[in-house]
């Protein structure tokens, strides 16, 4: 039975790297080798130097390519290394159309590095197709999509953007970190390059920093492979193995986290202290239908807003279960403050223009009991209420 006949969750475990052909080991060997002996003076073997190729890293690259339905995968030392190397497909004089509420690290790369190298950009609300079309210039060579976006969970129609890109003769890059191939396959929707911070859901345990890219075109694979080797921001073998191990449980982790995220989103949406909830699983979400059409689920990340920064500070000071930290996609729930964490690289005026307020918090839902999380949030909200009452009595 061919692997492609298996369902996605089975293929997470049963792929060509399920058994080591040399020993029968059911775990990919960690090959700590920087260089490889060559037995032929004129013709070198498949592996010669660890930066160019390593069997352990190659296993991860093969697995992510298969899961994304792509031709070739590439593993990098971080999500930003993957994104930055993919941007090196562009040249001075090129122009990018990019989603406006993009991850802060990507914003910084585009505005402070690529711009200095002569690659221009236009930020647009990618949920507005007319705005996307208006942003196209004669030198537009790439459309950069992040969907759902970080941290406002806006959903971009990947198929629509990919069609526009093809008509323009440009590439479509999609950051698929939030949903992973478990819920969204951008290549099947027309994208050219899929990018991941594998630090997040793919590895899933807050113990590794890694980035992945997948393409489904031979020429693009050669170009990106050349850049990976030339730029050299490759993933180490120990980290590659950790990501491979994390991927095995991706489906069950994401399914459980998503179930809890839905429950929490509904709870927060009904709470009087919560001004707004951003989660594509809620029917009130503006792109609810697009998300349903192009993805297998809304994922396990949401964000919500309280009345003001003071209320948020009180809430965060009293919540006990989630860790308050940078990052997402882990077995433990993580609360992040975009204004000072993921989007600290974005100037305040730019953040506010995009709706990333100082009272917005992002929640990546982990594997805890959802009722425990709701109970914890409820007691933290009571502290906010009590503080508000004290302030009101002081005013009167």
Secondary structure as UniProt FT lines:
FT   HELIX           3..5
FT   HELIX           8..11
FT   TURN            12..13
FT   TURN            16..17
FT   TURN            21..23
FT   TURN            50..52
FT   HELIX           55..68
FT   STRAND          72..76
FT   HELIX           79..87
FT   TURN            88..89
FT   TURN            92..93
FT   STRAND          95..99
FT   TURN            100..101
FT   HELIX           104..108
FT   HELIX           109..114
FT   HELIX           115..117
FT   STRAND          120..124
FT   TURN            126..127
FT   HELIX           129..135
FT   TURN            138..139
FT   STRAND          140..146
FT   TURN            150..152
FT   HELIX           158..168
FT   STRAND          171..175
FT   TURN            177..179
FT   HELIX           180..183
FT   HELIX           186..189
FT   STRAND          193..197
FT   TURN            198..203
FT   STRAND          211..215
FT   HELIX           218..231
FT   HELIX           237..248
FT   HELIX           250..270
FT   TURN            272..273
FT   STRAND          274..278
FT   TURN            280..281
FT   TURN            283..284
FT   TURN            286..287
FT   HELIX           288..294
FT   STRAND          301..306
FT   HELIX           309..318
FT   STRAND          323..324
FT   STRAND          334..336
FT   TURN            338..345
FT   HELIX           348..353
FT   TURN            354..355
FT   TURN            358..359
FT   STRAND          360..364
FT   HELIX           370..395
//
